[in-house]
């Protein structure tokens, strides 16, 4: 069921240019349904998982594999993927499950591999008439521009520091971070 827009506090529209952004080897994309941005970007290098079949069916058809799977219980062998990604996905996973998800990502990512996540800052909820927090996003990949949007229940806070601390506590090392307006990405290295 769609969320009524009047219940969402949207931040200013955001832009990401993935042109030339490096993601190596076999890629596991956590939450790869919806627009399937990473699948569109890296094609047959990608295995996209999502717990909702409807999200995977909605994703743009492409040369990547789509599997119904929960990130809390990844059905892959240890050290299977060179890169794991989460493109505006973690906001939909309850904070109480984040540690479990990060441990699973760490387990299936190869030593020396990377976990790359994109998300946006969600502040403390101080507006009582808005139940959701969201953004509109334009994603550029070469000459293609994809317009999308994300909104999540406004019952949590998250920011760059939260994810860096969580990743470090699991054993990842943050190799690169970047904040662009209200969005951010972190490139973690697995030891």
ChimeraX commands (.cxc) that place a marker at each C-alpha (Angstrom):
marker #1 position 0.00,0.00,0.00 radius 0.5
marker #1 position 1.52,3.35,-1.02 radius 0.5
marker #1 position 2.32,5.91,1.65 radius 0.5
marker #1 position 0.34,9.15,1.43 radius 0.5
marker #1 position 2.81,11.91,0.63 radius 0.5
marker #1 position 1.37,14.30,3.21 radius 0.5
marker #1 position 2.60,11.88,5.91 radius 0.5
marker #1 position 6.22,12.11,4.65 radius 0.5
marker #1 position 8.78,14.78,5.47 radius 0.5
marker #1 position 10.96,14.94,2.37 radius 0.5
marker #1 position 14.45,16.41,2.47 radius 0.5
marker #1 position 15.63,18.41,-0.56 radius 0.5
marker #1 position 16.03,16.32,-3.73 radius 0.5
marker #1 position 19.41,14.59,-3.86 radius 0.5
marker #1 position 21.72,13.44,-6.70 radius 0.5
marker #1 position 24.28,10.66,-7.03 radius 0.5
marker #1 position 26.55,10.05,-10.01 radius 0.5
marker #1 position 27.70,6.42,-10.13 radius 0.5
marker #1 position 29.52,6.90,-13.44 radius 0.5
marker #1 position 33.02,5.53,-12.86 radius 0.5
marker #1 position 32.22,4.38,-9.31 radius 0.5
marker #1 position 34.25,1.23,-8.68 radius 0.5
marker #1 position 32.60,-2.00,-7.54 radius 0.5
marker #1 position 34.71,-5.10,-8.14 radius 0.5
marker #1 position 34.05,-8.75,-8.85 radius 0.5
marker #1 position 30.96,-10.71,-7.84 radius 0.5
marker #1 position 28.52,-8.36,-6.06 radius 0.5
marker #1 position 25.81,-9.18,-3.53 radius 0.5
marker #1 position 23.26,-6.35,-3.46 radius 0.5
marker #1 position 21.27,-6.30,-0.21 radius 0.5
marker #1 position 17.74,-5.00,-0.89 radius 0.5
marker #1 position 18.25,-5.06,-4.65 radius 0.5
marker #1 position 14.55,-4.90,-5.52 radius 0.5
marker #1 position 12.67,-1.73,-6.43 radius 0.5
marker #1 position 14.66,0.10,-9.10 radius 0.5
marker #1 position 17.54,-2.38,-8.85 radius 0.5
marker #1 position 20.10,0.43,-9.13 radius 0.5
marker #1 position 23.16,-1.77,-8.53 radius 0.5
marker #1 position 21.81,-4.42,-10.92 radius 0.5
marker #1 position 21.31,-1.75,-13.58 radius 0.5
marker #1 position 24.80,-0.42,-12.86 radius 0.5
marker #1 position 26.82,-3.65,-12.79 radius 0.5
marker #1 position 24.63,-6.16,-14.65 radius 0.5
marker #1 position 25.70,-9.81,-14.53 radius 0.5
marker #1 position 28.21,-9.17,-11.73 radius 0.5
marker #1 position 25.22,-8.76,-9.37 radius 0.5
marker #1 position 23.10,-11.09,-7.28 radius 0.5
marker #1 position 20.29,-8.94,-5.88 radius 0.5
marker #1 position 18.42,-10.14,-2.81 radius 0.5
marker #1 position 15.27,-8.79,-1.22 radius 0.5
marker #1 position 12.86,-10.41,1.24 radius 0.5
marker #1 position 9.89,-9.22,-0.85 radius 0.5
marker #1 position 9.17,-10.97,-4.14 radius 0.5
marker #1 position 7.13,-7.95,-5.27 radius 0.5
marker #1 position 10.20,-5.68,-4.93 radius 0.5
marker #1 position 12.32,-8.02,-7.04 radius 0.5
marker #1 position 9.60,-8.30,-9.69 radius 0.5
marker #1 position 9.38,-4.49,-9.79 radius 0.5
marker #1 position 13.11,-4.15,-10.51 radius 0.5
marker #1 position 14.11,-3.27,-14.06 radius 0.5
marker #1 position 14.89,-6.46,-15.98 radius 0.5
marker #1 position 18.57,-6.96,-16.57 radius 0.5
marker #1 position 21.43,-9.43,-16.68 radius 0.5
marker #1 position 21.55,-9.88,-12.92 radius 0.5
marker #1 position 20.15,-12.62,-10.70 radius 0.5
marker #1 position 17.31,-11.84,-8.28 radius 0.5
marker #1 position 16.72,-14.04,-5.22 radius 0.5
marker #1 position 14.13,-13.80,-2.44 radius 0.5
marker #1 position 16.23,-13.78,0.73 radius 0.5
marker #1 position 16.44,-12.06,4.11 radius 0.5
marker #1 position 19.71,-10.26,4.86 radius 0.5
marker #1 position 19.57,-11.56,8.46 radius 0.5
marker #1 position 20.08,-15.11,7.15 radius 0.5
marker #1 position 22.13,-15.10,3.96 radius 0.5
marker #1 position 22.10,-18.51,2.25 radius 0.5
marker #1 position 25.62,-18.20,0.84 radius 0.5
marker #1 position 28.89,-19.81,1.84 radius 0.5
marker #1 position 31.46,-17.82,3.80 radius 0.5
marker #1 position 33.58,-15.43,1.72 radius 0.5
marker #1 position 31.53,-15.77,-1.48 radius 0.5
marker #1 position 31.43,-12.15,-2.68 radius 0.5
marker #1 position 34.13,-9.65,-3.65 radius 0.5
marker #1 position 31.75,-6.78,-2.90 radius 0.5
marker #1 position 28.51,-6.41,-0.97 radius 0.5
marker #1 position 26.31,-3.34,-1.44 radius 0.5
marker #1 position 23.32,-1.76,0.29 radius 0.5
marker #1 position 21.87,1.09,-1.77 radius 0.5
marker #1 position 19.40,2.99,0.45 radius 0.5
marker #1 position 18.35,-0.31,2.03 radius 0.5
marker #1 position 19.41,-0.28,5.67 radius 0.5
marker #1 position 16.82,2.38,6.54 radius 0.5
marker #1 position 14.13,-0.27,5.98 radius 0.5
marker #1 position 15.74,-2.81,8.31 radius 0.5
marker #1 position 14.90,-2.38,12.01 radius 0.5
marker #1 position 17.84,-1.03,14.03 radius 0.5
marker #1 position 17.58,-4.12,16.25 radius 0.5
marker #1 position 18.54,-6.26,13.22 radius 0.5
marker #1 position 21.44,-4.14,11.95 radius 0.5
marker #1 position 24.14,-5.97,13.91 radius 0.5
marker #1 position 22.93,-9.36,12.62 radius 0.5
marker #1 position 22.80,-8.07,9.04 radius 0.5
marker #1 position 26.32,-6.59,9.29 radius 0.5
marker #1 position 27.65,-9.89,10.69 radius 0.5
marker #1 position 26.07,-11.79,7.79 radius 0.5
marker #1 position 27.52,-9.31,5.27 radius 0.5
marker #1 position 30.94,-9.66,6.89 radius 0.5
marker #1 position 30.67,-13.47,6.74 radius 0.5
marker #1 position 29.82,-13.66,3.02 radius 0.5
marker #1 position 32.28,-10.97,1.90 radius 0.5
marker #1 position 35.76,-12.23,0.97 radius 0.5
marker #1 position 38.80,-11.20,2.99 radius 0.5
marker #1 position 40.05,-8.01,1.38 radius 0.5
marker #1 position 36.59,-7.48,-0.14 radius 0.5
marker #1 position 34.36,-4.48,0.34 radius 0.5
marker #1 position 30.98,-3.57,1.73 radius 0.5
marker #1 position 29.68,-0.34,0.19 radius 0.5
marker #1 position 26.58,1.34,1.55 radius 0.5
marker #1 position 24.64,4.44,0.60 radius 0.5
marker #1 position 22.01,5.96,2.85 radius 0.5
marker #1 position 20.86,9.27,4.28 radius 0.5
marker #1 position 20.77,10.94,7.66 radius 0.5
marker #1 position 17.55,10.40,9.59 radius 0.5
marker #1 position 17.32,12.87,12.50 radius 0.5
marker #1 position 15.32,12.60,15.70 radius 0.5
marker #1 position 11.62,12.91,14.89 radius 0.5
marker #1 position 10.47,16.31,16.09 radius 0.5
marker #1 position 7.44,16.80,13.86 radius 0.5
marker #1 position 4.39,14.92,15.12 radius 0.5
marker #1 position 2.26,15.07,11.96 radius 0.5
marker #1 position 4.84,13.32,9.74 radius 0.5
marker #1 position 5.13,9.53,10.16 radius 0.5
marker #1 position 7.75,8.94,7.46 radius 0.5
marker #1 position 11.07,10.48,6.42 radius 0.5
marker #1 position 12.14,10.39,2.80 radius 0.5
marker #1 position 13.96,11.72,-0.20 radius 0.5
marker #1 position 13.71,11.95,-3.95 radius 0.5
marker #1 position 16.90,10.84,-5.67 radius 0.5
marker #1 position 18.32,11.17,-9.16 radius 0.5
marker #1 position 20.95,8.53,-9.98 radius 0.5
marker #1 position 23.21,9.04,-12.98 radius 0.5
marker #1 position 24.92,6.04,-14.58 radius 0.5
marker #1 position 26.83,7.09,-17.70 radius 0.5
marker #1 position 24.17,8.74,-19.92 radius 0.5
marker #1 position 21.22,7.21,-18.05 radius 0.5
marker #1 position 19.41,9.08,-15.28 radius 0.5
marker #1 position 17.08,7.22,-12.92 radius 0.5
marker #1 position 14.58,9.14,-10.79 radius 0.5
marker #1 position 13.46,7.38,-7.64 radius 0.5
marker #1 position 12.41,8.02,-4.09 radius 0.5
marker #1 position 12.71,6.39,-0.69 radius 0.5
marker #1 position 10.72,6.87,2.50 radius 0.5
marker #1 position 10.86,4.96,5.76 radius 0.5
marker #1 position 8.92,4.94,9.00 radius 0.5
marker #1 position 10.32,7.80,11.09 radius 0.5
marker #1 position 10.95,5.73,14.21 radius 0.5
marker #1 position 14.75,5.71,14.19 radius 0.5
marker #1 position 17.81,7.90,13.88 radius 0.5
marker #1 position 20.81,7.10,11.70 radius 0.5
marker #1 position 23.84,8.88,10.30 radius 0.5
marker #1 position 27.30,8.26,8.91 radius 0.5
marker #1 position 28.88,7.88,12.35 radius 0.5
marker #1 position 26.31,5.26,13.41 radius 0.5
marker #1 position 27.19,3.03,10.45 radius 0.5
marker #1 position 30.95,3.55,10.77 radius 0.5
marker #1 position 30.79,2.52,14.44 radius 0.5
marker #1 position 28.62,-0.50,13.64 radius 0.5
marker #1 position 30.89,-1.63,10.81 radius 0.5
marker #1 position 34.02,-1.22,12.92 radius 0.5
marker #1 position 32.45,-3.19,15.79 radius 0.5
marker #1 position 31.89,-6.15,13.42 radius 0.5
marker #1 position 35.45,-6.07,12.03 radius 0.5
marker #1 position 35.14,-3.88,8.95 radius 0.5
marker #1 position 37.50,-0.94,8.48 radius 0.5
marker #1 position 36.07,2.19,6.88 radius 0.5
marker #1 position 38.32,2.83,3.86 radius 0.5
marker #1 position 36.39,5.75,2.39 radius 0.5
marker #1 position 33.46,7.93,3.41 radius 0.5
marker #1 position 31.73,10.72,1.61 radius 0.5
marker #1 position 28.89,13.02,2.58 radius 0.5
marker #1 position 27.00,14.73,-0.24 radius 0.5
marker #1 position 24.38,17.11,1.16 radius 0.5
marker #1 position 22.07,14.85,3.22 radius 0.5
marker #1 position 23.24,11.52,1.81 radius 0.5
marker #1 position 26.41,9.56,2.43 radius 0.5
marker #1 position 28.29,6.49,1.40 radius 0.5
marker #1 position 30.81,4.32,3.20 radius 0.5
marker #1 position 33.26,1.93,1.61 radius 0.5
marker #1 position 34.21,-0.69,4.21 radius 0.5
marker #1 position 37.13,-3.10,3.80 radius 0.5
marker #1 position 36.88,-6.63,5.22 radius 0.5
marker #1 position 39.99,-7.82,7.04 radius 0.5
marker link #1:1,2 radius 0.2
marker link #1:2,3 radius 0.2
marker link #1:3,4 radius 0.2
marker link #1:4,5 radius 0.2
marker link #1:5,6 radius 0.2
marker link #1:6,7 radius 0.2
marker link #1:7,8 radius 0.2
marker link #1:8,9 radius 0.2
marker link #1:9,10 radius 0.2
marker link #1:10,11 radius 0.2
marker link #1:11,12 radius 0.2
marker link #1:12,13 radius 0.2
marker link #1:13,14 radius 0.2
marker link #1:14,15 radius 0.2
marker link #1:15,16 radius 0.2
marker link #1:16,17 radius 0.2
marker link #1:17,18 radius 0.2
marker link #1:18,19 radius 0.2
marker link #1:19,20 radius 0.2
marker link #1:20,21 radius 0.2
marker link #1:21,22 radius 0.2
marker link #1:22,23 radius 0.2
marker link #1:23,24 radius 0.2
marker link #1:24,25 radius 0.2
marker link #1:25,26 radius 0.2
marker link #1:26,27 radius 0.2
marker link #1:27,28 radius 0.2
marker link #1:28,29 radius 0.2
marker link #1:29,30 radius 0.2
marker link #1:30,31 radius 0.2
marker link #1:31,32 radius 0.2
marker link #1:32,33 radius 0.2
marker link #1:33,34 radius 0.2
marker link #1:34,35 radius 0.2
marker link #1:35,36 radius 0.2
marker link #1:36,37 radius 0.2
marker link #1:37,38 radius 0.2
marker link #1:38,39 radius 0.2
marker link #1:39,40 radius 0.2
marker link #1:40,41 radius 0.2
marker link #1:41,42 radius 0.2
marker link #1:42,43 radius 0.2
marker link #1:43,44 radius 0.2
marker link #1:44,45 radius 0.2
marker link #1:45,46 radius 0.2
marker link #1:46,47 radius 0.2
marker link #1:47,48 radius 0.2
marker link #1:48,49 radius 0.2
marker link #1:49,50 radius 0.2
marker link #1:50,51 radius 0.2
marker link #1:51,52 radius 0.2
marker link #1:52,53 radius 0.2
marker link #1:53,54 radius 0.2
marker link #1:54,55 radius 0.2
marker link #1:55,56 radius 0.2
marker link #1:56,57 radius 0.2
marker link #1:57,58 radius 0.2
marker link #1:58,59 radius 0.2
marker link #1:59,60 radius 0.2
marker link #1:60,61 radius 0.2
marker link #1:61,62 radius 0.2
marker link #1:62,63 radius 0.2
marker link #1:63,64 radius 0.2
marker link #1:64,65 radius 0.2
marker link #1:65,66 radius 0.2
marker link #1:66,67 radius 0.2
marker link #1:67,68 radius 0.2
marker link #1:68,69 radius 0.2
marker link #1:69,70 radius 0.2
marker link #1:70,71 radius 0.2
marker link #1:71,72 radius 0.2
marker link #1:72,73 radius 0.2
marker link #1:73,74 radius 0.2
marker link #1:74,75 radius 0.2
marker link #1:75,76 radius 0.2
marker link #1:76,77 radius 0.2
marker link #1:77,78 radius 0.2
marker link #1:78,79 radius 0.2
marker link #1:79,80 radius 0.2
marker link #1:80,81 radius 0.2
marker link #1:81,82 radius 0.2
marker link #1:82,83 radius 0.2
marker link #1:83,84 radius 0.2
marker link #1:84,85 radius 0.2
marker link #1:85,86 radius 0.2
marker link #1:86,87 radius 0.2
marker link #1:87,88 radius 0.2
marker link #1:88,89 radius 0.2
marker link #1:89,90 radius 0.2
marker link #1:90,91 radius 0.2
marker link #1:91,92 radius 0.2
marker link #1:92,93 radius 0.2
marker link #1:93,94 radius 0.2
marker link #1:94,95 radius 0.2
marker link #1:95,96 radius 0.2
marker link #1:96,97 radius 0.2
marker link #1:97,98 radius 0.2
marker link #1:98,99 radius 0.2
marker link #1:99,100 radius 0.2
marker link #1:100,101 radius 0.2
marker link #1:101,102 radius 0.2
marker link #1:102,103 radius 0.2
marker link #1:103,104 radius 0.2
marker link #1:104,105 radius 0.2
marker link #1:105,106 radius 0.2
marker link #1:106,107 radius 0.2
marker link #1:107,108 radius 0.2
marker link #1:108,109 radius 0.2
marker link #1:109,110 radius 0.2
marker link #1:110,111 radius 0.2
marker link #1:111,112 radius 0.2
marker link #1:112,113 radius 0.2
marker link #1:113,114 radius 0.2
marker link #1:114,115 radius 0.2
marker link #1:115,116 radius 0.2
marker link #1:116,117 radius 0.2
marker link #1:117,118 radius 0.2
marker link #1:118,119 radius 0.2
marker link #1:119,120 radius 0.2
marker link #1:120,121 radius 0.2
marker link #1:121,122 radius 0.2
marker link #1:122,123 radius 0.2
marker link #1:123,124 radius 0.2
marker link #1:124,125 radius 0.2
marker link #1:125,126 radius 0.2
marker link #1:126,127 radius 0.2
marker link #1:127,128 radius 0.2
marker link #1:128,129 radius 0.2
marker link #1:129,130 radius 0.2
marker link #1:130,131 radius 0.2
marker link #1:131,132 radius 0.2
marker link #1:132,133 radius 0.2
marker link #1:133,134 radius 0.2
marker link #1:134,135 radius 0.2
marker link #1:135,136 radius 0.2
marker link #1:136,137 radius 0.2
marker link #1:137,138 radius 0.2
marker link #1:138,139 radius 0.2
marker link #1:139,140 radius 0.2
marker link #1:140,141 radius 0.2
marker link #1:141,142 radius 0.2
marker link #1:142,143 radius 0.2
marker link #1:143,144 radius 0.2
marker link #1:144,145 radius 0.2
marker link #1:145,146 radius 0.2
marker link #1:146,147 radius 0.2
marker link #1:147,148 radius 0.2
marker link #1:148,149 radius 0.2
marker link #1:149,150 radius 0.2
marker link #1:150,151 radius 0.2
marker link #1:151,152 radius 0.2
marker link #1:152,153 radius 0.2
marker link #1:153,154 radius 0.2
marker link #1:154,155 radius 0.2
marker link #1:155,156 radius 0.2
marker link #1:156,157 radius 0.2
marker link #1:157,158 radius 0.2
marker link #1:158,159 radius 0.2
marker link #1:159,160 radius 0.2
marker link #1:160,161 radius 0.2
marker link #1:161,162 radius 0.2
marker link #1:162,163 radius 0.2
marker link #1:163,164 radius 0.2
marker link #1:164,165 radius 0.2
marker link #1:165,166 radius 0.2
marker link #1:166,167 radius 0.2
marker link #1:167,168 radius 0.2
marker link #1:168,169 radius 0.2
marker link #1:169,170 radius 0.2
marker link #1:170,171 radius 0.2
marker link #1:171,172 radius 0.2
marker link #1:172,173 radius 0.2
marker link #1:173,174 radius 0.2
marker link #1:174,175 radius 0.2
marker link #1:175,176 radius 0.2
marker link #1:176,177 radius 0.2
marker link #1:177,178 radius 0.2
marker link #1:178,179 radius 0.2
marker link #1:179,180 radius 0.2
marker link #1:180,181 radius 0.2
marker link #1:181,182 radius 0.2
marker link #1:182,183 radius 0.2
marker link #1:183,184 radius 0.2
marker link #1:184,185 radius 0.2
marker link #1:185,186 radius 0.2
marker link #1:186,187 radius 0.2
marker link #1:187,188 radius 0.2
marker link #1:188,189 radius 0.2
marker link #1:189,190 radius 0.2
marker link #1:190,191 radius 0.2
view
